[in-house]
């Protein structure tokens, strides 16, 4: 009887995967024993996401159907990409996409830096009492509904608002900034800044609190002035949060809001206020063409996913973690 003896290197190579799998299993069981309270705590959130987000996502199949709510998904005719072909051939759809991207670009330029500047200014205030008062005042509009925000702007700069009345009292012609299509993009940006700049400021203030104060003390001891400390310590400390929020904002590039625009659409017209969300409502949901509306919504989701992946890849190239990183 002949006995075959394997070379030591070959035997070691064959045994290595088994040992690696065994170690991986042991590490997994160790992490499971260590983190099971956290897993139990997060389980309700996972269930809620599954039931109210991921499971309804399966309903996107109606974008490929001539969907009828009476026939249901199983009874509706499958028409493939007909809804998408019709959508891409509609000039109104591309006008809505252009308006949405224009508003997103303006808000990235004018709105995105404002919370950062507010956080830096408020963080430089020495009095904690003053910081708390200013923080509360700036943060309060975030809890207002868009109906209230639009009404306040109407009372201030509308045709019968404070600005128009003041101009009339001084012998000038009144200006109604709420009904001008040419300046509508600046109007909605100003509304968004007033409403949500305080919320973004809170996020950046939290990021500023994580920066080690010893870095500022060491820089001041080396003779660095306030601007040097801002440029070399504060902004690098905020950069991961800035990159993360910028990636998330790019992912929502085709989502600029629904209530804000539908409330003001009749005042300025669809040419200026028609964005992708209102287009889905008027062209899909309002007329009962649910398959067409789902196609527009699915297009928006796919573009958002692509933008997040591209922006996250760029963040990795510049040395930031981004939304996620490969382990």
C-alpha positions in Angstrom: 0.0 0.0 0.0 1.4 3.4 -1.1 1.1 6.4 1.1 1.1 9.8 -0.6 2.8 12.6 1.4 1.9 16.1 0.5 4.5 18.8 0.4 4.5 21.0 3.5 3.7 24.2 1.5 0.8 22.6 -0.3 -0.7 21.2 2.9 -0.3 24.6 4.6 -2.1 26.3 1.7 -5.0 23.9 1.9 -5.2 24.3 5.7 -5.1 28.1 5.6 -8.6 28.7 4.3 -10.1 26.4 6.9 -8.2 28.2 9.7 -9.3 31.6 8.2 -13.0 30.5 8.1 -12.7 29.2 11.7 -11.2 32.4 12.9 -13.9 34.4 11.1 -16.6 32.3 12.7 -15.0 32.8 16.1 -14.8 36.6 15.6 -18.4 36.7 14.5 -19.6 34.8 17.5 -17.5 37.0 19.8 -18.9 40.2 18.3 -22.4 38.7 18.6 -22.0 37.9 22.3 -20.5 41.4 22.8 -23.0 43.5 20.8 -26.3 41.6 21.2 -27.8 44.3 23.4 -27.1 46.9 20.7 -28.6 44.6 18.1 -31.7 44.1 20.1 -32.0 47.9 20.6 -31.7 48.6 16.9 -34.1 45.7 15.8 -37.3 47.8 16.0 -35.8 50.4 13.7 -34.8 47.7 11.2 -38.3 46.3 11.3 -39.8 49.8 10.7 -37.5 50.4 7.8 -38.3 47.1 6.3 -42.1 47.5 6.6 -42.4 51.1 5.7 -39.5 51.7 3.3 -37.9 48.6 1.7 -41.0 46.5 1.3 -43.0 49.4 -0.4 -40.0 49.9 -2.7 -41.0 46.6 -4.4 -44.1 48.6 -5.7 -41.8 50.4 -8.2 -42.7 47.5 -10.5 -45.7 49.6 -11.5 -43.3 51.9 -13.4 -43.2 49.2 -16.0 -46.9 48.6 -16.1 -50.0 50.3 -17.3 -51.1 50.2 -13.7 -54.7 50.3 -12.6 -55.5 50.3 -8.8 -58.6 48.3 -9.6 -56.7 45.5 -11.3 -53.7 45.6 -9.0 -50.1 44.8 -9.8 -50.9 41.2 -10.9 -53.8 42.3 -13.1 -52.2 45.3 -14.8 -50.6 45.0 -18.2 -46.8 44.9 -18.4 -45.6 47.5 -20.9 -41.9 47.5 -20.3 -40.1 50.9 -20.7 -43.1 52.6 -22.4 -43.6 55.0 -19.4 -40.0 56.0 -19.5 -40.0 56.5 -23.3 -43.1 58.8 -22.9 -41.5 60.6 -20.0 -38.2 61.3 -21.8 -40.1 62.6 -24.9 -42.0 65.2 -22.8 -40.6 68.7 -22.9 -42.4 69.5 -19.6 -40.4 66.7 -17.9 -37.1 68.1 -19.0 -38.2 71.6 -18.0 -39.0 70.3 -14.5 -35.6 68.6 -14.3 -33.8 71.8 -15.5 -35.7 73.8 -12.8 -34.8 71.3 -10.2 -31.1 71.2 -11.0 -31.0 75.0 -11.2 -32.5 75.4 -7.8 -30.2 72.7 -6.4 -27.1 74.5 -7.9 -28.2 77.9 -6.4 -28.8 76.4 -3.0 -25.5 74.6 -3.0 -23.7 77.9 -3.7 -25.7 80.2 -1.5 -27.4 78.0 1.1 -24.9 75.2 1.9 -22.1 77.5 3.2 -24.4 79.6 5.4 -24.8 77.1 8.3 -21.1 76.6 8.3 -20.5 80.4 8.6 -23.2 80.7 11.3 -21.6 77.8 13.3 -18.2 79.4 13.1 -19.5 82.9 14.1 -21.6 81.5 17.0 -18.7 79.3 18.2 -16.5 82.4 18.5 -18.9 84.0 20.9 -17.5 83.7 24.5 -20.7 84.1 26.4 -22.6 80.7 26.7 -25.8 82.6 27.5 -25.7 84.6 24.3 -24.8 81.5 22.3 -27.9 79.7 23.6 -30.2 82.6 22.9 -29.0 83.1 19.3 -29.0 79.3 18.7 -32.6 79.0 19.8 -33.8 82.0 17.7 -32.0 80.8 14.6 -33.1 77.1 15.1 -36.8 77.9 15.8 -37.9 78.4 12.1 -37.0 74.8 11.4 -40.1 73.7 13.2 -42.4 76.0 11.2 -44.5 74.4 8.4 -44.0 75.6 4.8 -47.5 77.1 4.9 -46.4 79.4 7.7 -43.1 80.2 6.1 -44.7 81.2 2.8 -47.4 83.2 4.6 -44.7 85.1 6.5 -42.9 86.0 3.3 -46.1 87.0 1.7 -46.8 89.4 4.6 -43.3 90.8 4.3 -42.6 91.1 0.5 -45.9 90.3 -1.1 -48.1 92.8 -3.1 -49.9 93.8 0.1 -47.0 93.2 2.4 -44.8 95.4 4.6 -42.3 96.2 1.8 -44.9 97.2 -0.7 -46.8 99.3 1.8 -43.7 101.1 2.9 -42.9 101.9 -0.8 -46.4 103.3 -1.4 -46.2 105.4 1.7 -43.1 107.1 0.4 -44.5 107.7 -3.1 -42.9 104.7 -4.9 -44.6 102.0 -6.9 -45.1 98.8 -5.0 -43.1 95.6 -5.8 -44.6 92.1 -5.4 -41.6 89.8 -5.2 -43.8 86.8 -4.5 -45.2 86.7 -8.1 -42.0 87.3 -10.1 -40.9 84.2 -12.1 -37.5 85.7 -12.8 -36.6 86.0 -9.1 -38.4 82.9 -7.9 -35.3 80.8 -7.6 -33.8 83.4 -5.2 -37.0 83.6 -3.3 -37.2 79.9 -2.6 -33.5 79.9 -1.7 -34.1 82.7 0.8 -37.0 80.8 2.3 -34.9 77.7 2.7 -32.1 79.6 4.3 -34.4 81.3 6.8 -36.1 78.0 7.7 -33.3 75.4 7.8 -30.0 77.3 8.3 -30.4 76.9 12.0 -30.7 73.1 11.7 -27.5 72.9 9.7 -25.8 75.2 12.2 -26.6 72.7 15.0 -24.9 69.9 13.0 -21.7 71.9 12.5 -21.7 73.1 16.1 -21.7 69.5 17.1 -18.7 68.8 14.8 -16.9 71.8 16.2 -17.2 70.5 19.7 -15.2 67.4 18.8 -12.1 69.4 17.9 -9.5 69.2 20.6 -9.0 72.6 22.3 -5.3 71.8 22.8 -4.8 72.2 19.1 -5.9 75.9 19.3 -3.7 76.4 22.4 -0.7 74.9 20.7 -1.3 77.0 17.5 -1.7 80.2 19.6 1.5 79.4 21.4 3.3 79.1 18.0 2.0 82.5 17.0 -0.9 81.6 14.8 -3.5 84.3 14.6 -7.3 83.6 14.5 -7.4 83.2 10.7 -4.6 80.8 10.7 -6.3 78.7 13.4 -9.5 78.8 11.4 -7.8 77.7 8.2 -5.5 75.0 9.6 -7.5 73.6 12.5 -11.2 74.4 12.4 -11.9 73.9 8.7 -9.9 70.6 8.5 -11.9 69.4 11.6 -15.2 70.2 9.8 -14.2 68.8 6.5 -15.5 65.2 7.1 -18.9 66.5 8.1 -18.9 69.0 5.2 -18.1 66.2 2.7 -20.7 63.9 4.2 -23.5 66.5 4.1 -22.5 67.5 0.6 -22.7 63.9 -0.6 -26.2 63.6 1.0 -27.3 66.8 -0.6 -26.1 65.7 -4.0 -28.1 62.5 -3.5 -31.2 64.7 -3.1 -30.3 66.9 -6.1 -33.6 66.1 -7.8 -35.5 66.5 -4.5 -35.9 70.2 -3.7 -39.2 69.9 -1.8 -42.9 69.6 -2.6 -44.9 71.7 -0.3 -42.8 74.8 -0.8 -43.3 74.8 -4.5 -46.9 73.6 -4.8 -47.9 76.4 -2.5 -46.3 79.1 -4.8 -46.9 77.5 -8.2 -50.1 79.3 -8.9 -48.5 82.7 -8.1 -45.4 82.4 -10.4 -46.6 79.8 -12.9 -45.5 76.3 -13.8 -42.6 77.5 -15.9 -40.7 78.7 -12.9 -42.1 76.6 -10.1 -42.5 73.2 -11.8 -39.9 70.9 -10.2 -39.7 67.1 -10.5 -41.8 66.5 -7.3 -44.7 68.7 -8.5 -44.4 67.2 -12.0 -44.9 63.7 -10.6 -48.0 65.0 -8.7 -49.7 66.8 -11.6 -48.8 64.5 -14.4 -49.0 61.2 -12.5 -50.9 61.2 -9.3 -53.5 63.9 -9.9 -54.7 62.3 -13.2 -54.5 58.7 -11.9 -51.6 57.7 -14.1 -49.7 56.0 -11.3 -47.3 54.0 -13.6 -46.1 57.2 -15.2 -45.6 58.9 -11.8 -43.7 55.9 -10.5 -41.5 56.0 -13.6 -40.6 59.6 -12.8 -40.0 58.8 -9.2 -37.8 55.8 -10.0 -35.8 57.9 -12.4 -35.2 60.4 -9.6 -34.1 57.7 -7.2 -31.7 56.1 -9.7 -30.1 59.5 -10.5 -29.8 60.2 -6.8 -28.1 56.9 -6.2 -25.6 57.4 -9.0 -24.7 60.9 -7.7 -24.2 59.5 -4.1 -21.9 56.7 -5.5 -19.9 59.2 -7.6 -19.6 61.8 -4.9 -18.6 59.1 -2.3 -15.9 57.8 -4.7 -14.6 61.3 -5.1 -14.5 61.6 -1.3 -12.4 58.5 -1.0 -10.0 59.9 -3.6 -9.4 63.1 -1.5 -8.9 61.0 1.7 -12.4 61.3 3.3 -14.6 58.5 4.5 -17.8 59.8 2.9 -21.1 58.0 3.5 -19.4 54.6 3.6 -16.0 53.1 3.2 -14.8 49.6 2.2 -13.5 47.7 5.2 
